[in-house]
Amino acid sequence: MLPVMAVVAVCVFLLLHLAPGDPASIIAGENVSPENIARIRTQLGLDLPVWKQFLVWVGALLTGDLGHSMFWGDPVASLIAQRAEPTISLAITTLLVAVFLAISLGVLAAARAGSLVDRLVMGFAVLGFSVPVFVVGYVLIFVFAINLKWLPVQGYVPIADGVGLWLRNLVLPSVALGMAYVALIARITRTTMLDVLAEDYMRTAKAKGVANRRMLFRHALKNAAVPIATVVGNGVALLIGGVVITETVFNIPGIGRLVVDAIARRDYPIIQGVIMVFSGVYVLVNLLVDLSYTLFDPRVRG
Amino acid sequence: MLQTGLAAAGAASAPGVLRAQSRPPASRTVRAVMHGDIPTYDPIWTTANMSAYHGAMVYDQLFGVDDKLEPKPQMVSKYGVSDDQLTWTFELRDGLKFSDGTAVTAHDAAASIRRWAVRSGTGQLMLQRTKDISAKDDKTFVVSLKERFPLLLDGFSSPSTPVLFVMRKKEAETDPMQKIDTIIGSGPFVMNQSETRAGSQYIYDKSPTYNPRAEPASASAGGKIVKVDRVIFQNMPDSQTAVAALQAGEIDFYEIPPIDLLDQIQTDPAISLINLADLGTVGYIGINWLHAPFNNQKLRQSLLYIVNQEEMMKPTFVDRKWYNACGGWMTCGSPMENDANTGWFKGGQNLAKARELMKEGGYDGRPVVVLQATNIPYMMNAATVFAQQLRAAGYNVSLQPMDWANVVQRRANKGAPDQGGWNIFFTSSGGLSNANPYMIGGMATTGDKGWFGWPTDDKNEALRAKWINAGTLAERQAVGREIQENAWDIVPHMYYGQWRQPAAHRKNVTGWLKVPEAVPFWNVAKA
């Protein structure tokens, strides 16, 4: 985990600092002299050589300090903490909806392989993967928020203000974000299930008269679980990318919005901090996925 | 990571029920989506407009401007000037308090003027002529000048950034080049820092200590009476979402609805459009004087015959009721508007004349590097159209798309255009600021010490100095003509039009005041 994070840290820092853009000019505003902009650059430490800036940042990072926003001066850690709840909420609801829906659809498509149901599910999967998140988002807003007025257009309500309100605000963003994820998991579930269903032991089970539902969910799905779990884990990167767009479209004050706004302003400490946190989450999720193999496949434990 | 985790735990354990109980009802809360995010809370340290919007909420001004843009006392009760116009004496109103409960004194005012003056264009001019700015007692302060400065009250009252907001002496004595993070003002609102989420929403509660004037509100003058309990600036970068939220009643005000969505907005009976800034915004074309081809006067003049503002405005602002072409050096519609030396404008685009000037100037076909900010639609469209107009005249154009953050870095590069420099960039300026030859850096022609483009012209500088010392409006207007006459000969920069961005609001939210380059929330009521 640590080597991966170290590589991420170097890459993120270099990419940001070698890319054009000047936070000092943006902070200063439009009608200022070049001298004032230069003063701000000095105050922010942007006049130091890149290698010195890197050492300062890494030194602080090693003590758990993600730095301070160049704009508001707030600690990056507390900015991320303020934005964590909406993002975690969106990610969890999306994951739950997507995994439940995708596995159900994938199993259904595999059980009815070649039928109209199979084709419909796979058609939906192609559509889900092809249509950008923001298009799905705008369509959902137009239909369910503007026309039907069932759900709010935008915003986030903390869970502490009521679970009902919290969920109400998360329905549209979770569906929009979950579309691509459903498509990905449903396709892999179908493929893996078809492979498992063709195994000899499944034919034996069928010959012994095991009920269809029990055969699909108890025997086939469990044996198909390892590749599905792998895709769910790999899909976290897709989810993180989608969160950034979804939070912008639905105006959710999460970490994704934080980083998008920071990129536009070149607020380096926030961008670096968020990417470090996201990469840490990604590595951690994949570690958990690897560990989950032991639950699905006893051979891995040995 | 550890810090993040601990901070997250702290945030998660915050008493949500308590928060909900202290929150004013929706009927007493105005939710507004402004044109951008607040980059920093110190409105003196930066000239960013959103920081001035924040400043207008939490701080008060010594003087405001009324709806005729004339300076009127705000925190000041009475003032006077000596016969020789060198000593200005000001007395503060009774009952002025900061949000921490302490009284506003003349010492706070004097320190605030000193800090503001270092950062403001008008303030710097004042400082050059100032002997002393000091408090005589807790209520009275004096500005002593070495030579008269007729623009003093204009500077004190100007709504253009940086605005002279009064801070506590403690903060106002901070080095003007250092940012202040403490937010304690004597304005009509108090920032609710515990509920504010930087970058997401900024919460302002009605100040319990604010003491408004008795006169009716007029722009930034008169009584700043707060008629709601809370105003929330919501940062909503997606315009489609903001319009949908306005239609659904989730927000009450949207400062810059995209012009192409106005038809959609206007069909909604619950929403009104309002023009809050008569002088609007002016599109500014920066020209690099340091490098060929536009280090040549003839070639700069050729640009005047090429630019077609109508074509540059139309793709963004669609309907002429929102935009106009303007041949003035200073903002059209302002007292400084005049028609001196505007033959190029009155005659319209004249590519034959432009080619003639290009030939006289010896244009050698070298590429003209045009910086195009693709994340700001009006700048992107103007750059696209202007590049085509330049090509039609015979210029070889290299249109270089990038985001605004990149433009502001690139335009500071004094190097040759083929070595990371540039020839032309686009920006914009508030109509009020542009109505004054001193308010924006682009009006100066002080060479490489000046603003981006670095034009040099002693005559323009002499005329600007003459303008400052003009004692009456008529005299200023006469000097303004001379400035323009000269400017369109030397062409320090140009314009791509003027526009008035309408704001959109729910009809049940009323009382909007027109203040150039600001949006006040006092006087705003919600039914």
Interface residues (C-beta under 8 A of the other chain):
Chain A: P20 G21 D22 P23 S25 I26 I27 A28 G29 E30 N31 V32 S33 P34 N36 I37 R39 Q43 G64 D65 L66 S69 F71 W72 G73 D74 P75 A77 S78 L79 I80 A81 Q82 R83 A84 E85 Y138 I141 F142 A145 I146 K149 P152 V153 Q154 G155 P158 I159 A160 D161 T248 V249 F250 N251 P253 R257 L258 V260 D261 A262 A264 R265 R266 V277 G280
Chain B: M1 L2 Q3 T4 A7 A8 G10 A11 A12 A14 P15 G16 V17 R19 A20 D37 I38 P39 T40 Y41 T46 T47 A48 N49 S51 R119 G121 T161 M177 Q178 K179 D181 R197 A198 G199 S200 Q201 Q234 N235 M236 P237 D238 Q240 T241 A242 A244 A245 Q247 A248 E250 N375 M402 D403 W404 A405 N406 V408 Q409 R410 A412 T427 S428 S429 S433 M439 I440 G441 G442 K449 G450 W451 F452
